[in-house]
Amino acid sequence: MNTGTIFLQSAVKRLGYYKELGDKTLAQLNEADLHYQPNEASNSIAIIIQHMAGNMLSRWTDFLTSDGEKDWRNRDTEFEEQQLSKEQLLAFWEKGWRCCLDAISALTEDDLLKTIYIRGEGLTVVDAINRQLAHYPYHVGQIIFAAKLITGNNWHNLSIAKGQSEQFNNNMTGKK
């Protein structure tokens, strides 16, 4: 397998992991939780979902052939509370992720050094993917942090629980 194919598979795998963390987080929240906004300077989880999905749809639709900042995208409204239901937010979340993951999965090694544009700025496909590999986990981390604050002691850990690292490592070593 060539390096470019390995990179593309890794990008899909890593993005899929962060989507899964987001999915597991969102499953722990009710509709009111998604709209909780601690102050005017902070975004609710709903707003973060709106932004992420809007970004994904804009960036990954016609990825190789049109600017990643589509004329139909209104980024500013992504940061306004739309009062979408949990069902609507989850559908938008899924639509954005599907667009992103499908676009990357369709790429080949020959595409990696092509130039694409975001707001007129030329980027290699590799750089555009890496840009989003930094952007989306940043927002998933925000969602997780907000969810932990909202759920408090009812939070179900998504990773290795505090004080459980040794046990986890022993279990992983035993699987080899």
C-alpha positions in Angstrom: 0.0 0.0 0.0 1.4 3.4 -0.9 1.9 6.3 1.5 -0.9 8.5 0.0 -3.5 5.7 0.5 -2.3 5.1 4.0 -2.7 8.9 4.7 -6.2 9.0 3.4 -7.2 5.9 5.3 -5.7 7.4 8.5 -7.6 10.7 8.0 -10.9 8.8 7.6 -10.1 6.7 10.6 -9.1 9.7 12.8 -12.1 11.8 11.8 -14.4 8.8 12.3 -13.0 8.4 15.9 -13.9 12.1 16.7 -17.3 11.7 15.1 -17.8 8.6 17.4 -16.7 10.6 20.5 -19.2 13.3 19.5 -22.0 10.7 18.9 -21.4 9.1 22.3 -21.5 12.6 23.9 -24.6 13.7 22.2 -26.4 10.5 23.2 -25.9 11.5 26.8 -27.7 14.8 26.4 -31.3 15.9 26.1 -32.7 18.6 23.9 -32.4 21.3 26.6 -28.8 20.3 27.2 -27.9 21.0 23.6 -29.2 24.5 23.8 -27.6 25.4 27.2 -25.4 28.5 26.8 -23.6 29.6 30.0 -23.1 33.1 28.8 -23.3 35.3 25.7 -19.6 34.7 24.8 -20.1 30.9 24.8 -21.7 28.8 22.1 -24.2 26.1 23.0 -23.6 22.6 21.7 -26.4 23.2 19.2 -24.5 26.2 17.8 -21.3 24.2 17.6 -23.1 21.4 15.7 -24.6 24.0 13.3 -21.2 25.5 12.7 -19.4 22.1 12.2 -22.1 20.8 9.8 -22.2 24.0 7.9 -18.4 24.0 7.6 -18.3 20.3 6.5 -21.0 20.8 3.9 -19.3 23.9 2.5 -15.8 22.5 2.5 -16.4 19.0 1.2 -19.2 19.5 -1.3 -17.5 19.4 -4.8 -14.2 19.4 -2.8 -11.8 19.2 -5.8 -13.8 21.5 -8.1 -15.1 24.5 -6.2 -14.0 26.9 -3.5 -14.6 25.4 0.0 -16.4 28.5 1.1 -19.7 28.1 -0.9 -21.8 31.0 -1.9 -24.8 29.3 -0.2 -23.1 29.1 3.2 -24.0 31.7 5.7 -21.4 31.2 8.4 -22.7 34.0 10.6 -26.1 32.3 11.0 -24.4 29.1 12.1 -23.5 31.0 15.3 -27.1 32.1 16.0 -29.5 29.9 18.0 -31.8 28.2 15.4 -33.9 26.4 18.0 -33.5 23.1 16.1 -34.8 20.0 17.9 -32.4 17.3 19.0 -33.5 15.2 16.0 -32.9 18.0 13.6 -29.5 18.7 15.1 -28.4 15.1 14.9 -29.6 14.8 11.3 -27.5 17.9 10.4 -24.5 16.5 12.3 -24.8 13.2 10.4 -25.2 15.0 7.0 -22.1 17.1 7.6 -20.0 14.1 8.7 -21.2 12.0 5.8 -20.3 14.7 3.3 -16.8 15.0 4.8 -16.1 11.3 5.2 -17.5 10.4 1.8 -15.4 13.1 0.1 -12.2 12.0 1.7 -12.9 8.3 1.0 -13.4 9.1 -2.7 -9.9 10.7 -2.9 -6.9 8.9 -4.4 -3.2 9.3 -3.9 -3.1 11.3 -7.2 -5.4 13.9 -5.6 -3.2 14.7 -2.6 -1.0 17.3 -4.2 -3.7 19.0 -6.2 -4.6 22.5 -5.2 -8.0 23.3 -3.8 -9.3 26.7 -2.6 -10.9 27.9 0.6 -11.9 31.6 0.4 -9.6 31.9 -2.6 -6.6 30.6 -0.7 -4.8 27.8 -2.4 -4.1 24.7 -0.4 -2.9 21.2 -1.3 -5.4 18.5 -0.6 -3.1 17.2 2.1 -3.1 20.6 3.8 -6.9 21.0 3.5 -7.4 17.6 5.1 -4.9 18.4 7.9 -6.6 21.8 8.5 -9.9 20.0 9.1 -8.2 17.3 11.2 -7.3 20.1 13.6 -10.6 22.0 13.3 -13.2 19.3 13.9 -11.5 17.7 16.9 -11.2 21.2 18.4 -15.0 21.5 18.3 -15.7 18.0 19.4 -13.5 18.7 22.4 -15.7 21.8 23.1 -18.8 19.6 22.9 -17.4 17.1 25.3 -16.3 19.7 27.8 -19.6 21.4 27.7 -21.4 18.1 28.1 -19.3 17.1 31.1 -20.2 20.4 32.8 -23.9 20.0 31.9 -24.2 16.3 33.0 -21.9 16.6 36.1 -21.8 13.3 38.0 -24.1 11.6 35.4 -21.3 11.9 32.7 -20.4 8.5 31.2 -16.7 8.5 30.4 -15.7 8.1 26.8 -12.1 7.0 27.4 -10.0 5.6 30.2 -11.6 6.5 33.5 -9.5 8.4 36.1 -7.4 5.9 38.1 -7.9 3.1 35.6 -4.9 3.6 33.3 -2.9 0.6 34.6 -5.9 -1.7 34.4 -6.7 -0.5 30.8 -3.0 -0.9 29.8 -2.9 -4.4 31.2 -6.1 -5.3 29.4 -4.7 -4.0 26.1 -1.4 -5.8 26.6 -3.3 -9.0 27.2 -5.1 -8.6 23.9 -1.9 -8.7 21.9 
